[in-house]
Amino acid sequence: MGLQQKIKNWIENKYLFVIRREEDFSVITSLSINKIKVGLIFVFTLLVFFMISLILSRTFLASWFDPAYQESENMKKIYSLSQTVDSLLVEVEAKDRYLQNIQQIISGETAGDSSAVEDDVVENADPVRVPTSKDLYRKGAATQEIIDEFEAMPPDEGSFQQLNSSSFTETFFFSPIKGVVSARFDLSKDHLGIDLVSEENEPVKSVADGTVILASWTLETGYVITIQHSNELISIYKHNSVLLKSVGEPVTGGEVISVVGNTGEQTTGQHLHFELWYKGNPLNPQEFITFD
């Protein structure tokens, strides 16, 4: 018998698989099979397992088998974070420009100076995503009134006294701090507020309800916090050691907003420099608040 015939017989040999009952050995079923059928069943089984593994590797087990899956997920997270950062940058730039306008109004700069700052910001901004200054900061009636007063009204004490006598007759102000007045309001010396000396770490309180519009550090006055109240009234607290409120937070009268300190180049010791401004004009705080 030749080799070819032996191989043919080996392939074509049939085997009978019989399943019997244990009790009486009666035949339940039988299956005739040869090596070709065994090979086909084996190949089919491999294909089935391969397809199942492929589906799982692309769905439930993608994080285990797909090397690009984690990179793709990281890219999605990075893109989402970049979108969030872009939105935050737009909001921060808008708030910065708003604070610049407030600071210019308080310091007495003209409308022309404010426009120059706004134009410079717009030139450096993203023209696609960042709104223009005209959209963000349209001059309202109150702002224009402050600008007109700065341009037309001389800074004499008589005009301020006229404002004081009729503006806040029904408003109750809290004392910002328990202390002694060490320097009084004096327009002739450009001292536009009063200095209050108190104990160390004395809490500073808001004089009335309002919203924080400035909470920052300056070289001259250290930690400064500014609150916008109703009726176009602004209160300013300088030389703090710690600020407890941030820009945009609402505060109530008597609420602690900072801690007295000795920060900034213009300070000569631990104290609070407190100012009141109404429609762009500095007021004498002692005419409205009793400091004990």
HELIX and SHEET records of a PDB file:
HELIX    1   1 LEU A    3  GLU A   12  1                                  10    
HELIX    2   2 LYS A   35  ARG A   58  1                                  24    
HELIX    3   3 ALA A   62  PHE A   65  1                                   4    
HELIX    4   4 PRO A   67  SER A  107  1                                  41    
HELIX    5   5 ALA A  111  ASN A  124  1                                  14    
HELIX    6   6 SER A  133  LEU A  136  1                                   4    
HELIX    7   7 ALA A  141  ALA A  152  1                                  12    
HELIX    8   8 GLU A  157  SER A  167  1                                  11    
HELIX    9   9 LEU A  187  LYS A  189  5                                   3    
HELIX   10  10 PRO A  285  GLU A  287  5                                   3    
SHEET    1   A 2 LYS A  14  ARG A  20  0                                        
SHEET    2   A 2 VAL A  27  ASN A  34 -1                                        
SHEET    1   B 7 VAL A 180  ALA A 183  0                                        
SHEET    2   B 7 ILE A 194  VAL A 197 -1                                        
SHEET    3   B 7 LEU A 272  TYR A 278 -1                                        
SHEET    4   B 7 LEU A 233  LEU A 243 -1                                        
SHEET    5   B 7 GLY A 222  GLN A 228 -1                                        
SHEET    6   B 7 GLY A 210  THR A 218 -1                                        
SHEET    7   B 7 PRO A 250  VAL A 251 -1                                        
SHEET    1   C 4 VAL A 180  ALA A 183  0                                        
SHEET    2   C 4 ILE A 194  VAL A 197 -1                                        
SHEET    3   C 4 LEU A 272  TYR A 278 -1                                        
SHEET    4   C 4 ASN A 281  LEU A 283 -1                                        
SHEET    1   D 6 VAL A 180  ALA A 183  0                                        
SHEET    2   D 6 ILE A 194  VAL A 197 -1                                        
SHEET    3   D 6 LEU A 272  TYR A 278 -1                                        
SHEET    4   D 6 LEU A 233  LEU A 243 -1                                        
SHEET    5   D 6 VAL A 256  VAL A 260 -1                                        
SHEET    6   D 6 PRO A 203  LYS A 205 -1                                        
END                                                                             
